[in-house]
Amino acid sequence: MAATPAPSAVVELLKPLTWFAPMWAFGCGVVSSGVPAHGQWPVIAAGIVLAGPLVCATSQAANDWFDRHVDAINEPGRPIPSGRIPGRWGLYLALGWTALSLAVAAALGPWILGAALFGLVLAWLYSAPPLRLKGNGWWGNSAVAICYEGLPWFTGAAVMAAAMPDWRVLITALLYSVGAHGIMTLNDFKSVEGDLATGVRSLPVQLGPANAARLACLVMALPQVGVIALLAAWGRPWHAGLVGALLIGQAVLMVRFLDDPRGRAAWYNGTGTTLYVLGMLVTAFALRPLVGGA
């Protein structure tokens, strides 16, 4: 067995596919800030790297390290249980990525450093004992939802404004974070057997797949209703209508998902969740003239 991991195994450990959500949310924060991007592209690029390949990748490495026994049941081909990341290299990579993330965040300013530190603490608390938030679906999904949606949205707006973002941006980011709790529940359907065997109390384990699926749909939908109401109240009816249309599309897909939650969770993640994140971008553009003119 190799003494050091191959680069391909390291990339797999860091799960690049998971970087999209926080990078997208960061972009929404940039748009919603109302600050022109001209002359800010190096900072924006650094922030996108921070959100995805650094902070999110750190959370994936830490999670795989502390989940190696669960993955031996659910996903034995993952880099650590398969031995392609040997010894304690998984832990060393998670620690190294944490330090690199903090260094980049510090270079982007105090608000960004504070947000990154908060996100990294949550990432470690999610996976590591003694708290291991992922052991309970209510707490674990909340932590991931904040890190994947609300926190990078805040960071994107803060890096542009070089200050605390506008209150409307904060409310919107919070609502989309709440909705993302439901998206995180979708990811738990694939590992019910392993969670049962190892004592992880995901929502499908606690509530049963059917009830967890209903809850996930409700949690995804209600915050978007709140966003629609706020956009209408803020004088952005066309944007509110477009987010409403995207929500109707999600509702249609939810009906099919609820017929077979375990079999169609991944399908809904690729369809309904896409409409959800498109609504985020529409909302960001709706906020832009409001915040920029504030």
C-alpha positions as YAML, in Angstrom:
chain: A
units: angstrom
residues:
- id: 1
  name: MET
  ca: [0.00, 0.00, 0.00]
- id: 2
  name: ALA
  ca: [1.24, 3.48, -0.88]
- id: 3
  name: ALA
  ca: [2.68, 5.54, 1.99]
- id: 4
  name: THR
  ca: [1.20, 8.73, 0.54]
- id: 5
  name: PRO
  ca: [-2.09, 9.17, -1.30]
- id: 6
  name: ALA
  ca: [-2.25, 9.64, -5.04]
- id: 7
  name: PRO
  ca: [-3.46, 13.07, -6.23]
- id: 8
  name: SER
  ca: [-6.56, 11.48, -7.75]
- id: 9
  name: ALA
  ca: [-7.50, 10.04, -4.34]
- id: 10
  name: VAL
  ca: [-7.04, 13.45, -2.70]
- id: 11
  name: VAL
  ca: [-9.31, 15.08, -5.28]
- id: 12
  name: GLU
  ca: [-11.92, 12.39, -4.70]
- id: 13
  name: LEU
  ca: [-11.66, 12.93, -0.95]
- id: 14
  name: LEU
  ca: [-12.35, 16.66, -1.38]
- id: 15
  name: LYS
  ca: [-15.48, 15.93, -3.49]
- id: 16
  name: PRO
  ca: [-15.43, 18.70, -6.11]
- id: 17
  name: LEU
  ca: [-19.09, 18.11, -7.02]
- id: 18
  name: THR
  ca: [-20.12, 19.38, -3.59]
- id: 19
  name: TRP
  ca: [-18.34, 22.70, -4.11]
- id: 20
  name: PHE
  ca: [-21.01, 23.99, -6.48]
- id: 21
  name: ALA
  ca: [-23.59, 24.89, -3.81]
- id: 22
  name: PRO
  ca: [-21.43, 27.23, -1.71]
- id: 23
  name: MET
  ca: [-19.77, 28.70, -4.81]
- id: 24
  name: TRP
  ca: [-23.21, 29.43, -6.28]
- id: 25
  name: ALA
  ca: [-24.39, 30.96, -2.99]
- id: 26
  name: PHE
  ca: [-21.24, 33.11, -2.86]
- id: 27
  name: GLY
  ca: [-22.02, 34.32, -6.37]
- id: 28
  name: CYS
  ca: [-25.56, 35.17, -5.29]
- id: 29
  name: GLY
  ca: [-24.10, 37.18, -2.44]
- id: 30
  name: VAL
  ca: [-21.86, 39.07, -4.85]
- id: 31
  name: VAL
  ca: [-24.81, 39.88, -7.10]
- id: 32
  name: SER
  ca: [-27.11, 40.87, -4.23]
- id: 33
  name: SER
  ca: [-24.53, 43.25, -2.74]
- id: 34
  name: GLY
  ca: [-25.33, 45.92, -5.30]
- id: 35
  name: VAL
  ca: [-21.62, 46.67, -5.69]
- id: 36
  name: PRO
  ca: [-20.27, 46.73, -9.28]
- id: 37
  name: ALA
  ca: [-17.90, 43.87, -10.05]
- id: 38
  name: HIS
  ca: [-15.57, 46.04, -12.13]
- id: 39
  name: GLY
  ca: [-12.13, 46.00, -10.56]
- id: 40
  name: GLN
  ca: [-13.19, 43.39, -8.01]
- id: 41
  name: TRP
  ca: [-12.68, 40.23, -10.05]
- id: 42
  name: PRO
  ca: [-9.51, 39.04, -8.23]
- id: 43
  name: VAL
  ca: [-11.32, 39.34, -4.90]
- id: 44
  name: ILE
  ca: [-14.41, 37.62, -6.28]
- id: 45
  name: ALA
  ca: [-12.28, 34.77, -7.67]
- id: 46
  name: ALA
  ca: [-10.49, 34.36, -4.34]
- id: 47
  name: GLY
  ca: [-13.85, 34.28, -2.55]
- id: 48
  name: ILE
  ca: [-15.20, 31.60, -4.88]
- id: 49
  name: VAL
  ca: [-12.10, 29.50, -4.25]
- id: 50
  name: LEU
  ca: [-12.53, 30.04, -0.51]
- id: 51
  name: ALA
  ca: [-16.19, 28.97, -0.58]
- id: 52
  name: GLY
  ca: [-15.70, 25.82, -2.66]
- id: 53
  name: PRO
  ca: [-12.21, 24.31, -3.05]
- id: 54
  name: LEU
  ca: [-11.14, 25.44, 0.44]
- id: 55
  name: VAL
  ca: [-13.87, 25.64, 3.12]
- id: 56
  name: CYS
  ca: [-16.27, 23.16, 1.53]
- id: 57
  name: ALA
  ca: [-13.42, 20.80, 0.64]
- id: 58
  name: THR
  ca: [-12.20, 21.01, 4.25]
- id: 59
  name: SER
  ca: [-15.61, 19.92, 5.48]
- id: 60
  name: GLN
  ca: [-15.60, 16.98, 3.08]
- id: 61
  name: ALA
  ca: [-12.15, 15.81, 4.19]
- id: 62
  name: ALA
  ca: [-13.04, 16.11, 7.87]
- id: 63
  name: ASN
  ca: [-16.33, 14.32, 7.33]
- id: 64
  name: ASP
  ca: [-14.70, 11.45, 5.45]
- id: 65
  name: TRP
  ca: [-12.09, 11.05, 8.16]
- id: 66
  name: PHE
  ca: [-14.57, 10.84, 11.02]
- id: 67
  name: ASP
  ca: [-17.03, 8.86, 8.88]
- id: 68
  name: ARG
  ca: [-14.56, 6.25, 7.73]
- id: 69
  name: HIS
  ca: [-16.27, 3.48, 9.73]
- id: 70
  name: VAL
  ca: [-19.71, 4.44, 8.39]
- id: 71
  name: ASP
  ca: [-18.36, 4.68, 4.85]
- id: 72
  name: ALA
  ca: [-16.95, 1.18, 5.20]
- id: 73
  name: ILE
  ca: [-20.61, 0.11, 5.24]
- id: 74
  name: ASN
  ca: [-22.29, 2.69, 2.99]
- id: 75
  name: GLU
  ca: [-19.51, 3.50, 0.51]
- id: 76
  name: PRO
  ca: [-16.56, 1.11, 0.94]
- id: 77
  name: GLY
  ca: [-14.98, 2.42, -2.24]
- id: 78
  name: ARG
  ca: [-14.40, 5.88, -0.77]
- id: 79
  name: PRO
  ca: [-10.70, 6.88, -0.55]
- id: 80
  name: ILE
  ca: [-10.21, 6.30, 3.19]
- id: 81
  name: PRO
  ca: [-12.00, 2.96, 3.77]
- id: 82
  name: SER
  ca: [-10.58, 1.60, 0.50]
- id: 83
  name: GLY
  ca: [-7.04, 2.42, 1.68]
- id: 84
  name: ARG
  ca: [-6.27, 4.83, -1.17]
- id: 85
  name: ILE
  ca: [-5.87, 7.56, 1.49]
- id: 86
  name: PRO
  ca: [-3.64, 5.57, 3.88]
- id: 87
  name: GLY
  ca: [-2.96, 5.95, 7.60]
- id: 88
  name: ARG
  ca: [-3.91, 9.33, 9.07]
- id: 89
  name: TRP
  ca: [-3.55, 11.22, 5.80]
- id: 90
  name: GLY
  ca: [-7.27, 12.01, 5.78]
- id: 91
  name: LEU
  ca: [-6.92, 13.89, 9.06]
- id: 92
  name: TYR
  ca: [-3.73, 15.65, 7.94]
- id: 93
  name: LEU
  ca: [-5.40, 16.83, 4.73]
- id: 94
  name: ALA
  ca: [-8.40, 18.17, 6.66]
- id: 95
  name: LEU
  ca: [-6.13, 20.08, 9.03]
- id: 96
  name: GLY
  ca: [-3.98, 21.44, 6.21]
- id: 97
  name: TRP
  ca: [-7.02, 22.63, 4.24]
- id: 98
  name: THR
  ca: [-8.35, 24.30, 7.40]
- id: 99
  name: ALA
  ca: [-5.15, 26.31, 7.80]
- id: 100
  name: LEU
  ca: [-5.08, 27.24, 4.11]
- id: 101
  name: SER
  ca: [-8.72, 28.34, 4.24]
- id: 102
  name: LEU
  ca: [-8.04, 30.63, 7.19]
- id: 103
  name: ALA
  ca: [-5.01, 32.15, 5.48]
- id: 104
  name: VAL
  ca: [-6.99, 33.02, 2.35]
- id: 105
  name: ALA
  ca: [-9.92, 34.33, 4.41]
- id: 106
  name: ALA
  ca: [-7.60, 36.56, 6.45]
- id: 107
  name: ALA
  ca: [-6.28, 38.09, 3.24]
- id: 108
  name: LEU
  ca: [-9.83, 38.99, 2.19]
- id: 109
  name: GLY
  ca: [-10.64, 40.99, 5.32]
- id: 110
  name: PRO
  ca: [-11.99, 40.63, 8.86]
- id: 111
  name: TRP
  ca: [-15.64, 39.97, 7.91]
- id: 112
  name: ILE
  ca: [-14.56, 37.18, 5.60]
- id: 113
  name: LEU
  ca: [-12.19, 35.72, 8.17]
- id: 114
  name: GLY
  ca: [-14.95, 35.72, 10.77]
- id: 115
  name: ALA
  ca: [-17.39, 34.01, 8.42]
- id: 116
  name: ALA
  ca: [-14.79, 31.42, 7.36]
- id: 117
  name: LEU
  ca: [-13.85, 30.70, 10.96]
- id: 118
  name: PHE
  ca: [-17.51, 30.20, 11.86]
- id: 119
  name: GLY
  ca: [-18.02, 27.88, 8.89]
- id: 120
  name: LEU
  ca: [-14.91, 25.85, 9.64]
- id: 121
  name: VAL
  ca: [-15.89, 25.43, 13.29]
- id: 122
  name: LEU
  ca: [-19.29, 24.16, 12.18]
- id: 123
  name: ALA
  ca: [-17.64, 21.83, 9.66]
- id: 124
  name: TRP
  ca: [-15.53, 20.21, 12.38]
- id: 125
  name: LEU
  ca: [-18.37, 20.10, 14.91]
- id: 126
  name: TYR
  ca: [-20.53, 18.43, 12.27]
- id: 127
  name: SER
  ca: [-18.22, 15.44, 11.95]
- id: 128
  name: ALA
  ca: [-15.94, 15.29, 14.98]
- id: 129
  name: PRO
  ca: [-16.69, 13.92, 18.44]
- id: 130
  name: PRO
  ca: [-17.79, 14.71, 21.04]
- id: 131
  name: LEU
  ca: [-20.60, 16.83, 19.54]
- id: 132
  name: ARG
  ca: [-20.66, 15.22, 16.07]
- id: 133
  name: LEU
  ca: [-23.71, 17.19, 14.96]
- id: 134
  name: LYS
  ca: [-24.35, 14.84, 12.06]
- id: 135
  name: GLY
  ca: [-25.39, 12.21, 14.59]
- id: 136
  name: ASN
  ca: [-28.76, 13.97, 14.71]
- id: 137
  name: GLY
  ca: [-30.43, 15.04, 11.48]
- id: 138
  name: TRP
  ca: [-31.96, 18.16, 12.98]
- id: 139
  name: TRP
  ca: [-28.64, 19.65, 14.10]
- id: 140
  name: GLY
  ca: [-26.39, 18.23, 11.42]
- id: 141
  name: ASN
  ca: [-28.55, 19.32, 8.51]
- id: 142
  name: SER
  ca: [-28.88, 22.79, 10.04]
- id: 143
  name: ALA
  ca: [-25.10, 23.15, 10.23]
- id: 144
  name: VAL
  ca: [-24.57, 22.06, 6.63]
- id: 145
  name: ALA
  ca: [-27.41, 24.24, 5.34]
- id: 146
  name: ILE
  ca: [-25.87, 27.31, 6.96]
- id: 147
  name: CYS
  ca: [-22.43, 26.49, 5.57]
- id: 148
  name: TYR
  ca: [-23.67, 25.69, 2.07]
- id: 149
  name: GLU
  ca: [-26.12, 28.55, 1.54]
- id: 150
  name: GLY
  ca: [-26.39, 31.32, 4.13]
- id: 151
  name: LEU
  ca: [-22.75, 31.71, 5.08]
- id: 152
  name: PRO
  ca: [-21.31, 31.88, 1.54]
- id: 153
  name: TRP
  ca: [-24.12, 34.25, 0.53]
- id: 154
  name: PHE
  ca: [-23.17, 36.49, 3.46]
- id: 155
  name: THR
  ca: [-19.49, 36.17, 2.53]
- id: 156
  name: GLY
  ca: [-20.09, 37.12, -1.10]
- id: 157
  name: ALA
  ca: [-22.01, 40.25, -0.09]
- id: 158
  name: ALA
  ca: [-19.52, 41.15, 2.63]
- id: 159
  name: VAL
  ca: [-16.46, 40.78, 0.41]
- id: 160
  name: MET
  ca: [-17.99, 43.22, -2.06]
- id: 161
  name: ALA
  ca: [-19.22, 45.75, 0.49]
- id: 162
  name: ALA
  ca: [-16.19, 45.33, 2.78]
- id: 163
  name: ALA
  ca: [-18.73, 45.66, 5.59]
- id: 164
  name: MET
  ca: [-21.77, 44.01, 7.11]
- id: 165
  name: PRO
  ca: [-24.25, 43.33, 4.27]
- id: 166
  name: ASP
  ca: [-27.62, 45.05, 4.04]
- id: 167
  name: TRP
  ca: [-30.35, 43.65, 6.33]
- id: 168
  name: ARG
  ca: [-32.40, 42.50, 3.34]
- id: 169
  name: VAL
  ca: [-29.49, 40.40, 2.15]
- id: 170
  name: LEU
  ca: [-29.17, 38.84, 5.61]
- id: 171
  name: ILE
  ca: [-32.87, 37.95, 5.79]
- id: 172
  name: THR
  ca: [-32.82, 36.42, 2.32]
- id: 173
  name: ALA
  ca: [-29.69, 34.39, 3.02]
- id: 174
  name: LEU
  ca: [-31.25, 33.12, 6.24]
- id: 175
  name: LEU
  ca: [-34.44, 32.02, 4.48]
- id: 176
  name: TYR
  ca: [-32.53, 30.13, 1.81]
- id: 177
  name: SER
  ca: [-30.44, 28.50, 4.55]
- id: 178
  name: VAL
  ca: [-33.62, 27.25, 6.22]
- id: 179
  name: GLY
  ca: [-34.81, 25.84, 2.92]
- id: 180
  name: ALA
  ca: [-31.48, 24.13, 2.38]
- id: 181
  name: HIS
  ca: [-32.15, 22.05, 5.50]
- id: 182
  name: GLY
  ca: [-34.65, 20.16, 3.39]
- id: 183
  name: ILE
  ca: [-32.10, 19.71, 0.61]
- id: 184
  name: MET
  ca: [-29.68, 18.20, 3.12]
- id: 185
  name: THR
  ca: [-32.35, 15.71, 4.18]
- id: 186
  name: LEU
  ca: [-32.51, 14.46, 0.59]
- id: 187
  name: ASN
  ca: [-28.87, 13.40, 0.88]
- id: 188
  name: ASP
  ca: [-29.65, 11.15, 3.85]
- id: 189
  name: PHE
  ca: [-31.89, 8.74, 1.97]
- id: 190
  name: LYS
  ca: [-28.93, 6.98, 0.35]
- id: 191
  name: SER
  ca: [-27.38, 5.91, 3.66]
- id: 192
  name: VAL
  ca: [-30.28, 4.71, 5.79]
- id: 193
  name: GLU
  ca: [-28.85, 1.21, 6.34]
- id: 194
  name: GLY
  ca: [-25.43, 2.47, 7.37]
- id: 195
  name: ASP
  ca: [-26.95, 5.14, 9.61]
- id: 196
  name: LEU
  ca: [-29.10, 2.55, 11.36]
- id: 197
  name: ALA
  ca: [-26.10, 0.27, 11.85]
- id: 198
  name: THR
  ca: [-23.88, 3.01, 13.28]
- id: 199
  name: GLY
  ca: [-26.41, 4.95, 15.34]
- id: 200
  name: VAL
  ca: [-26.62, 8.06, 13.12]
- id: 201
  name: ARG
  ca: [-30.09, 9.52, 13.70]
- id: 202
  name: SER
  ca: [-30.72, 11.08, 10.30]
- id: 203
  name: LEU
  ca: [-34.24, 12.31, 9.66]
- id: 204
  name: PRO
  ca: [-35.13, 9.32, 7.44]
- id: 205
  name: VAL
  ca: [-34.04, 7.11, 10.35]
- id: 206
  name: GLN
  ca: [-35.93, 9.13, 12.98]
- id: 207
  name: LEU
  ca: [-39.13, 9.82, 11.05]
- id: 208
  name: GLY
  ca: [-39.15, 7.09, 8.43]
- id: 209
  name: PRO
  ca: [-38.52, 7.79, 4.73]
- id: 210
  name: ALA
  ca: [-42.07, 8.89, 3.90]
- id: 211
  name: ASN
  ca: [-42.39, 11.40, 6.74]
- id: 212
  name: ALA
  ca: [-38.84, 12.68, 6.25]
- id: 213
  name: ALA
  ca: [-39.59, 13.28, 2.58]
- id: 214
  name: ARG
  ca: [-42.75, 15.25, 3.40]
- id: 215
  name: LEU
  ca: [-40.85, 17.32, 5.93]
- id: 216
  name: ALA
  ca: [-38.02, 18.00, 3.46]
- id: 217
  name: CYS
  ca: [-40.49, 19.27, 0.86]
- id: 218
  name: LEU
  ca: [-42.22, 21.52, 3.39]
- id: 219
  name: VAL
  ca: [-38.94, 22.92, 4.67]
- id: 220
  name: MET
  ca: [-37.76, 23.63, 1.13]
- id: 221
  name: ALA
  ca: [-41.02, 25.30, 0.08]
- id: 222
  name: LEU
  ca: [-42.01, 27.52, 3.01]
- id: 223
  name: PRO
  ca: [-38.89, 29.76, 3.04]
- id: 224
  name: GLN
  ca: [-39.38, 30.37, -0.67]
- id: 225
  name: VAL
  ca: [-42.94, 31.51, 0.05]
- id: 226
  name: GLY
  ca: [-41.39, 33.94, 2.52]
- id: 227
  name: VAL
  ca: [-38.92, 35.17, -0.11]
- id: 228
  name: ILE
  ca: [-41.76, 35.71, -2.60]
- id: 229
  name: ALA
  ca: [-43.73, 37.74, -0.03]
- id: 230
  name: LEU
  ca: [-40.70, 39.87, 0.82]
- id: 231
  name: LEU
  ca: [-39.84, 40.57, -2.81]
- id: 232
  name: ALA
  ca: [-43.41, 41.66, -3.45]
- id: 233
  name: ALA
  ca: [-43.34, 43.90, -0.37]
- id: 234
  name: TRP
  ca: [-40.02, 45.40, -1.52]
- id: 235
  name: GLY
  ca: [-41.51, 46.39, -4.86]
- id: 236
  name: ARG
  ca: [-40.01, 43.59, -6.97]
- id: 237
  name: PRO
  ca: [-43.21, 41.87, -8.29]
- id: 238
  name: TRP
  ca: [-41.67, 40.42, -11.47]
- id: 239
  name: HIS
  ca: [-38.90, 38.74, -9.55]
- id: 240
  name: ALA
  ca: [-41.41, 37.52, -6.97]
- id: 241
  name: GLY
  ca: [-43.49, 36.03, -9.76]
- id: 242
  name: LEU
  ca: [-40.50, 34.27, -11.30]
- id: 243
  name: VAL
  ca: [-39.48, 32.75, -7.96]
- id: 244
  name: GLY
  ca: [-43.12, 31.70, -7.55]
- id: 245
  name: ALA
  ca: [-43.10, 29.99, -10.94]
- id: 246
  name: LEU
  ca: [-39.91, 28.12, -10.00]
- id: 247
  name: LEU
  ca: [-41.56, 27.04, -6.75]
- id: 248
  name: ILE
  ca: [-44.60, 25.73, -8.65]
- id: 249
  name: GLY
  ca: [-42.20, 23.72, -10.79]
- id: 250
  name: GLN
  ca: [-40.64, 22.28, -7.65]
- id: 251
  name: ALA
  ca: [-44.06, 21.38, -6.27]
- id: 252
  name: VAL
  ca: [-44.85, 19.36, -9.40]
- id: 253
  name: LEU
  ca: [-41.56, 17.48, -9.04]
- id: 254
  name: MET
  ca: [-42.15, 16.97, -5.32]
- id: 255
  name: VAL
  ca: [-45.32, 14.99, -6.04]
- id: 256
  name: ARG
  ca: [-43.31, 12.45, -8.04]
- id: 257
  name: PHE
  ca: [-40.53, 12.41, -5.44]
- id: 258
  name: LEU
  ca: [-42.99, 11.64, -2.64]
- id: 259
  name: ASP
  ca: [-44.22, 8.54, -4.48]
- id: 260
  name: ASP
  ca: [-40.80, 6.91, -3.94]
- id: 261
  name: PRO
  ca: [-38.57, 9.02, -1.63]
- id: 262
  name: ARG
  ca: [-35.65, 6.59, -1.40]
- id: 263
  name: GLY
  ca: [-35.64, 5.79, -5.09]
- id: 264
  name: ARG
  ca: [-36.06, 9.35, -6.28]
- id: 265
  name: ALA
  ca: [-34.14, 11.46, -3.77]
- id: 266
  name: ALA
  ca: [-31.13, 11.72, -6.08]
- id: 267
  name: TRP
  ca: [-33.44, 12.48, -9.02]
- id: 268
  name: TYR
  ca: [-35.09, 15.32, -7.12]
- id: 269
  name: ASN
  ca: [-31.68, 16.65, -6.10]
- id: 270
  name: GLY
  ca: [-30.85, 17.01, -9.78]
- id: 271
  name: THR
  ca: [-34.18, 18.54, -10.81]
- id: 272
  name: GLY
  ca: [-36.06, 20.29, -8.02]
- id: 273
  name: THR
  ca: [-32.92, 21.55, -6.32]
- id: 274
  name: THR
  ca: [-31.84, 23.11, -9.61]
- id: 275
  name: LEU
  ca: [-35.04, 25.18, -9.64]
- id: 276
  name: TYR
  ca: [-34.39, 26.13, -6.01]
- id: 277
  name: VAL
  ca: [-30.92, 27.52, -6.73]
- id: 278
  name: LEU
  ca: [-32.17, 29.33, -9.82]
- id: 279
  name: GLY
  ca: [-34.63, 31.07, -7.53]
- id: 280
  name: MET
  ca: [-31.70, 32.14, -5.38]
- id: 281
  name: LEU
  ca: [-30.10, 33.88, -8.33]
- id: 282
  name: VAL
  ca: [-33.36, 35.57, -9.32]
- id: 283
  name: THR
  ca: [-33.66, 36.84, -5.75]
- id: 284
  name: ALA
  ca: [-30.09, 38.11, -5.79]
- id: 285
  name: PHE
  ca: [-30.80, 40.17, -8.90]
- id: 286
  name: ALA
  ca: [-33.98, 41.47, -7.27]
- id: 287
  name: LEU
  ca: [-31.99, 42.69, -4.27]
- id: 288
  name: ARG
  ca: [-29.23, 44.30, -6.30]
- id: 289
  name: PRO
  ca: [-30.90, 47.64, -7.10]
- id: 290
  name: LEU
  ca: [-32.50, 47.81, -3.65]
- id: 291
  name: VAL
  ca: [-29.24, 47.33, -1.79]
- id: 292
  name: GLY
  ca: [-27.11, 49.24, -4.28]
- id: 293
  name: GLY
  ca: [-29.40, 52.23, -4.00]
- id: 294
  name: ALA
  ca: [-29.70, 52.06, -0.21]
...
